[in-house]
Structure formats: C-alpha cells, structure tokens
Amino acid sequence: MTKKLTHHIEQWTVADTEATARFAPWRSRLFFQRQAEERFTQRVRVMKEHYERTGKQYAELSPAEQKKVVGPYEDPKWQEYFRDPFVVTAAIALVCIIIFVH
C-alpha cells in the first residue's frame, strides 16, 4: 500500500484509504481514530493534488518538499508516542505503581 501511495498516487482509491487506516496500531485507533483518519485522508488529497499540478510522485520529492506538501497534515508528535508499545507499557506500569504504592 505504501508503494502505491508514494509511487502511484493516481491509482489510489477511497478503499485504499480505508484499508490503510485499519493497519494503525490499536492504541492509535482507540484514542485518535477519527482525527488520524481525517489527517491521513487530507494527506492523500494534497498528495494527489500535488501530483496533478506537477506530475511528480511523492517518492520523487526531496524530504523538504515532502514536508512542505504534507507537513500541515502530519500527526502531532505527542500522538506518535501512543503508537510505541514501549511508551504505552511504561505509562501503564507507572500508573499501576502510583496506584498500588499509595
């Protein structure tokens, strides 16, 4: 799916967007599903618009150009921490320690 998104955006469909959203970690889906889906849909939209305007696939862009195109629609940094199983496990452990120690 990633290759299709970055190399063949003209073939991307709504079904592809929905299928990709299902691959998000359960932690992201639990807390941020709606926002993450909206941002991903917007990223796909601007990637398609950029391709239609310039004829360049996302993979052909430099990292700075990629950031310029999809940067405003990226997930906030703090939400990325919820995707990391280590961070979530550590947070749960910390809460358990605080609850059971007091």
N, CA, C and O of each residue as an XYZ file, in Angstrom:
408
protein
N       0.821     -1.190      0.000
C       0.000      0.000      0.000
C       0.871      1.262      0.000
O       0.561      2.245     -0.673
N       1.958      1.216      0.762
C       2.828      2.386      0.835
C       3.428      2.696     -0.530
O       3.519      3.858     -0.928
N       3.836      1.656     -1.241
C       4.410      1.883     -2.571
C       3.371      2.501     -3.503
O       3.685      3.411     -4.270
N       2.163      2.018     -3.439
C       1.102      2.580     -4.274
C       0.868      4.044     -3.916
O       0.676      4.881     -4.799
N       0.883      4.349     -2.626
C       0.656      5.722     -2.166
C       1.774      6.656     -2.622
O       1.506      7.775     -3.060
N       3.008      6.210     -2.523
C       4.131      7.095     -2.820
C       4.583      7.073     -4.283
O       5.229      8.014     -4.742
N       4.248      6.010     -5.014
C       4.713      5.896     -6.401
C       3.592      5.920     -7.444
O       3.845      6.207     -8.615
N       2.360      5.623     -7.030
C       1.235      5.538     -7.986
C      -0.009      6.188     -7.379
O      -1.073      5.570     -7.325
N       0.126      7.420     -6.929
C      -0.979      8.096     -6.244
C      -2.214      8.225     -7.137
O      -3.338      8.289     -6.638
N      -2.008      8.263     -8.446
C      -3.146      8.400     -9.357
C      -4.058      7.177     -9.307
O      -5.216      7.267     -9.715
N      -3.568      6.040     -8.820
C      -4.364      4.813     -8.719
C      -4.983      4.628     -7.332
O      -5.718      3.667     -7.106
N      -4.693      5.531     -6.413
C      -5.175      5.407     -5.036
C      -6.683      5.611     -4.991
O      -7.211      6.499     -5.659
N      -7.383      4.786     -4.199
C      -8.840      4.870     -4.089
C      -9.258      5.090     -2.634
O      -8.443      4.999     -1.717
N     -10.520      5.374     -2.451
C     -11.075      5.529     -1.101
C     -10.947      4.209     -0.344
O     -10.672      4.207      0.856
N     -11.141      3.101     -1.027
C     -10.991      1.786     -0.390
C      -9.562      1.583      0.112
O      -9.352      0.964      1.155
N      -8.588      2.100     -0.623
C      -7.198      2.008     -0.176
C      -6.994      2.805      1.113
O      -6.295      2.361      2.023
N      -7.607      3.975      1.178
C      -7.501      4.805      2.382
C      -8.098      4.075      3.578
O      -7.502      4.055      4.655
N      -9.261      3.482      3.395
C      -9.919      2.751      4.485
C      -9.092      1.539      4.913
O      -8.962      1.258      6.104
N      -8.540      0.829      3.943
C      -7.727     -0.353      4.263
C      -6.468      0.049      5.021
O      -6.069     -0.636      5.963
N      -5.852      1.129      4.630
C      -4.640      1.590      5.295
C      -4.943      2.028      6.723
O      -4.136      1.796      7.623
N      -6.079      2.649      6.941
C      -6.460      3.098      8.285
C      -6.600      1.912      9.246
O      -6.381      2.065     10.447
N      -6.960      0.746      8.732
C      -7.099     -0.442      9.588
C      -5.763     -0.969     10.081
O      -5.724     -1.746     11.035
N      -4.667     -0.564      9.450
C      -3.348     -1.025      9.863
C      -2.761     -0.206     11.009
O      -1.679     -0.521     11.506
N      -3.456      0.828     11.425
C      -2.952      1.650     12.535
C      -2.941      0.812     13.810
O      -3.823     -0.026     14.000
N      -1.968      1.021     14.681
C      -1.920      0.281     15.943
C      -3.198      0.513     16.763
O      -3.823      1.569     16.666
N      -3.568     -0.467     17.554
C      -4.813     -0.368     18.324
C      -4.805      0.846     19.235
O      -5.856      1.431     19.493
N      -3.639      1.233     19.723
C      -3.567      2.390     20.622
C      -3.980      3.656     19.886
O      -4.687      4.496     20.442
N      -3.549      3.795     18.654
C      -3.933      4.966     17.866
C      -5.416      4.929     17.533
O      -6.104      5.947     17.613
N      -5.905      3.753     17.161
C      -7.323      3.647     16.828
C      -8.202      3.928     18.038
O      -9.254      4.555     17.913
N      -7.775      3.469     19.203
C      -8.562      3.666     20.422
C      -8.704      5.142     20.773
O      -9.804      5.604     21.074
N      -7.601      5.883     20.737
C      -7.619      7.260     21.200
C      -7.810      8.305     20.102
O      -8.395      9.359     20.349
N      -7.321      8.024     18.889
C      -7.253      9.079     17.869
C      -7.782      8.658     16.504
O      -7.381      9.238     15.494
N      -8.658      7.681     16.441
C      -9.060      7.132     15.151
C      -9.621      8.197     14.207
O      -9.168      8.320     13.069
N     -10.585      8.951     14.667
C     -11.233      9.921     13.788
C     -10.244     10.973     13.297
O     -10.189     11.270     12.104
N      -9.463     11.536     14.220
C      -8.505     12.569     13.837
C      -7.436     12.014     12.894
O      -7.069     12.663     11.915
N      -6.942     10.818     13.193
C      -5.900     10.214     12.359
C      -6.428      9.918     10.960
O      -5.728     10.147      9.973
N      -7.644      9.416     10.867
C      -8.230      9.129      9.559
C      -8.421     10.416      8.761
O      -8.151     10.453      7.560
N      -8.889     11.472      9.430
C      -9.083     12.747      8.741
C      -7.758     13.307      8.230
O      -7.676     13.777      7.095
N      -6.721     13.257      9.068
C      -5.419     13.768      8.644
C      -4.845     12.926      7.504
O      -4.272     13.471      6.561
N      -4.996     11.603      7.585
C      -4.493     10.738      6.519
C      -5.231     11.027      5.215
O      -4.606     11.111      4.158
N      -6.546     11.179      5.279
C      -7.340     11.500      4.094
C      -6.884     12.833      3.493
O      -6.794     12.969      2.273
N      -6.601     13.801      4.340
C      -6.118     15.094      3.854
C      -4.732     14.968      3.218
O      -4.450     15.602      2.201
N      -3.868     14.147      3.822
C      -2.540     13.937      3.241
C      -2.656     13.326      1.845
O      -1.973     13.750      0.913
N      -3.523     12.334      1.713
C      -3.724     11.700      0.403
C      -4.254     12.735     -0.588
O      -3.801     12.790     -1.731
N      -5.202     13.547     -0.154
C      -5.784     14.569     -1.037
C      -4.717     15.529     -1.548
O      -4.645     15.792     -2.749
N      -3.882     16.058     -0.643
C      -2.857     17.024     -1.082
C      -1.772     16.343     -1.913
O      -1.189     16.969     -2.798
N      -1.496     15.068     -1.638
C      -0.534     14.342     -2.464
C      -1.064     14.188     -3.891
O      -0.320     14.350     -4.858
N      -2.358     13.874     -4.013
C      -2.975     13.761     -5.339
C      -2.986     15.107     -6.052
O      -2.668     15.195     -7.238
N      -3.357     16.157     -5.317
C      -3.382     17.491     -5.916
C      -1.989     17.906     -6.384
O      -1.838     18.484     -7.461
N      -0.981     17.612     -5.582
C       0.389     17.947     -5.959
C       0.792     17.176     -7.213
O       1.425     17.734     -8.109
N       0.432     15.911     -7.279
C       0.755     15.103     -8.468
C       0.059     15.671     -9.705
O       0.673     15.781    -10.766
N      -1.210     16.030     -9.573
C      -1.956     16.576    -10.709
C      -1.373     17.907    -11.174
O      -1.359     18.200    -12.370
N      -0.895     18.707    -10.229
C      -0.318     20.009    -10.545
C       1.080     19.896    -11.168
O       1.403     20.602    -12.124
N       1.898     19.000    -10.614
C       3.312     18.960    -11.009
C       3.697     17.726    -11.810
O       4.696     17.745    -12.528
N       2.925     16.660    -11.698
C       3.281     15.405    -12.360
C       4.336     14.608    -11.608
O       4.821     13.595    -12.112
N       4.701     15.055    -10.399
C       5.721     14.362     -9.605
C       5.064     13.514     -8.523
O       4.203     13.987     -7.781
N       5.481     12.263     -8.446
C       5.020     11.372     -7.388
C       5.669     11.800     -6.075
O       6.721     12.439     -6.068
N       5.036     11.442     -4.978
C       5.536     11.805     -3.655
C       6.952     11.273     -3.440
O       7.788     11.960     -2.852
N       7.222     10.071     -3.905
C       8.539      9.454     -3.728
C       9.639     10.210     -4.477
O      10.815     10.088     -4.135
N       9.269     10.978     -5.480
C      10.244     11.733     -6.260
C      10.648     13.042     -5.589
O      11.602     13.693     -6.016
N       9.936     13.423     -4.555
C      10.198     14.692     -3.877
C      11.314     14.542     -2.854
O      11.511     13.465     -2.291
N      12.031     15.608     -2.622
C      13.046     15.615     -1.565
C      12.325     15.631     -0.209
O      11.145     15.977     -0.146
N      13.006     15.270      0.849
C      12.370     15.319      2.171
C      11.794     16.705      2.500
O      10.732     16.805      3.114
N      12.483     17.756      2.100
C      11.978     19.116      2.361
C      10.696     19.377      1.575
O       9.764     19.997      2.088
N      10.650     18.905      0.334
C       9.440     19.082     -0.477
C       8.292     18.251      0.084
O       7.147     18.703      0.111
N       8.600     17.029      0.533
C       7.566     16.192      1.141
C       6.971     16.877      2.360
O       5.753     16.895      2.543
N       7.835     17.440      3.191
C       7.390     18.142      4.400
C       6.501     19.326      4.029
O       5.507     19.597      4.702
N       6.861     20.023      2.968
C       6.076     21.176      2.525
C       4.687     20.746      2.053
O       3.699     21.439      2.301
N       4.617     19.610      1.378
C       3.341     19.134      0.826
C       2.422     18.603      1.925
O       1.263     19.009      2.015
N       2.933     17.701      2.757
C       2.051     17.032      3.739
C       2.267     17.483      5.179
O       1.538     17.057      6.075
N       3.247     18.330      5.408
C       3.571     18.766      6.769
C       2.391     19.237      7.608
O       2.255     18.827      8.761
N       1.530     20.095      7.049
C       0.404     20.577      7.862
C      -0.592     19.483      8.263
O      -1.422     19.692      9.148
N      -0.510     18.336      7.622
C      -1.470     17.259      7.880
C      -0.852     16.065      8.594
O      -1.488     15.016      8.705
N       0.372     16.206      9.076
C       1.010     15.120      9.820
C       0.415     15.027     11.219
O      -0.112     16.003     11.754
N       0.509     13.836     11.799
C       0.025     13.637     13.159
C       0.916     14.406     14.125
O       2.126     14.487     13.917
N       0.332     14.974     15.182
C       1.151     15.657     16.187
C       2.159     14.693     16.809
O       1.889     13.500     16.951
N       3.301     15.216     17.168
C       4.383     14.396     17.716
C       3.937     13.620     18.955
O       4.294     12.453     19.122
N       3.154     14.271     19.825
C       2.753     13.607     21.062
C       1.866     12.394     20.776
O       1.866     11.442     21.556
N       1.106     12.407     19.668
C       0.273     11.249     19.336
C       1.120     10.081     18.854
O       0.722      8.925     18.998
N       2.270     10.368     18.292
C       3.153      9.305     17.822
C       3.636      8.435     18.977
O       3.924      7.253     18.791
N       3.725      9.019     20.166
C       4.163      8.239     21.329
C       3.182      7.110     21.651
O       3.592      6.063     22.153
N       1.893      7.311     21.367
C       0.902      6.276     21.641
C       1.032      5.091     20.687
O       0.476      4.025     20.954
N       1.742      5.257     19.601
C       1.968      4.152     18.675
C       3.079      3.237     19.153
O       3.160      2.081     18.737
N       3.928      3.746     20.021
C       5.070      2.982     20.502
C       4.639      2.094     21.670
O       4.264      2.611     22.723
N       4.684      0.772     21.509
C       4.231     -0.115     22.572
C       5.039      0.047     23.864
O       4.491     -0.128     24.952
N       6.317      0.376     23.764
C       7.133      0.564     24.950
C       6.612      1.740     25.783
O       6.515      1.641     27.006
N       6.283      2.837     25.129
C       5.789      4.022     25.836
C       4.463      3.711     26.526
O       4.260      4.089     27.680
N       3.574      3.034     25.836
C       2.271      2.702     26.421
C       2.447      1.755     27.603
O       1.820      1.949     28.644
N       3.279      0.749     27.461
C       3.526     -0.191     28.549
C       4.140      0.517     29.750
O       3.747      0.263     30.889
N       5.096      1.398     29.504
C       5.729      2.145     30.588
C       4.718      3.045     31.292
O       4.744      3.160     32.518
N       3.835      3.679     30.536
C       2.816      4.545     31.139
C       1.851      3.734     32.001
O       1.492      4.164     33.097
N       1.433      2.577     31.522
C       0.534      1.718     32.304
C       1.234      1.250     33.570
O       0.633      1.235     34.645
N       2.498      0.869     33.449
C       3.261      0.434     34.628
C       3.389      1.567     35.641
O       3.255      1.341     36.844
N       3.643      2.766     35.171
C       3.770      3.916     36.064
C       2.465      4.188     36.806
O       2.476      4.448     38.009
N       1.358      4.131     36.102
C       0.045      4.341     36.731
C      -0.200      3.247     37.792
O      -0.659      3.541     38.895
N       0.105      2.011     37.451
C      -0.081      0.908     38.411
C       0.789      1.102     39.653
O       0.333      0.871     40.773
N       2.017      1.518     39.461
C       2.913      1.759     40.606
C       2.350      2.860     41.488
O       2.314      2.726     42.711
N       1.912      3.941     40.873
C       1.360      5.064     41.642
C       0.111      4.638     42.412
O      -0.056      4.990     43.580
N      -0.744      3.895     41.765
C      -1.994      3.466     42.426
C      -1.707      2.494     43.588
O      -2.265      2.646     44.674
N      -0.853      1.518     43.359
C      -0.634      0.487     44.381
C       0.320      0.906     45.487
O       0.314      0.302     46.559
N       1.132      1.913     45.259
C       2.048      2.363     46.301
C       1.310      3.256     47.288
O       1.638      3.265     48.475
N       0.351      3.982     46.831
C      -0.359      4.902     47.732
C      -1.571      4.270     48.318
O      -2.283      4.905     49.096
